Amino acid sequence: MPTVEQTSIPGLLHVELEVIETPQGWFKESFHQAKLVGQGFPEVDFVQNNVAYTADVGITRGIHAEAWDRYISPAAGWLFTAIVDLRDGPAFGRLETFELTPGQGIFLPEGCGHSFCTLEPNTVYTYLLTAHWSPDAPRTVLNLFDPQVAVPWPLPKDRLQYVEADATAPYLDAVKPIKR
């Protein structure tokens, strides 16, 4: 049975999933709405499922807040994830970090910025969205290396592979809080 834990960021949930070892490998239910709702997960309607693959260690993305809720769970590998609350309110700028393997998932409410860094080659993760992705959708981006947020990246900066736009995005003091 999965367990759902509230974090210090309102609405951000950390999920522990049951991974069943089999002679062939393993099996998990990444998302079972009835079981998760019974543990405090919100009733949400996901409309899109995406899968992301990264070949190398140190691939780093984010910190992006988008116009939908997301549920993320690795299918293979290991990743570090950092979430920053970019919503208007007392938790604005609050950081939570996790290391995720196939036995975990996270639910990010709309307005929380998400980033990750792969810790193992050939990492695959799935993410469910409550709205269809669009390149024109509203997005707030926060600098990966903002000293005020101070994400404790698990690898030295020179071992991270990231796009320049994520490293030159605005710092928290220049980000307009997202209205709830």
Secondary structure, DSSP 8 states (H G I E B T S, - for coil): --EEEE-SSTT-EEEE--EEEETTEEEE-S--HHHHHTTT-------EEEEEEE-STTBEEEEEEESS-EEEEEEES-EEEEEEE-BSSTTTT-EEEEEE-TTEEEEE-TTEEEEEEESSSSEEEEEEESS---TTS-EEE--TT-TTT----SS-GGG-B--HHHHSS--GGGS--B--
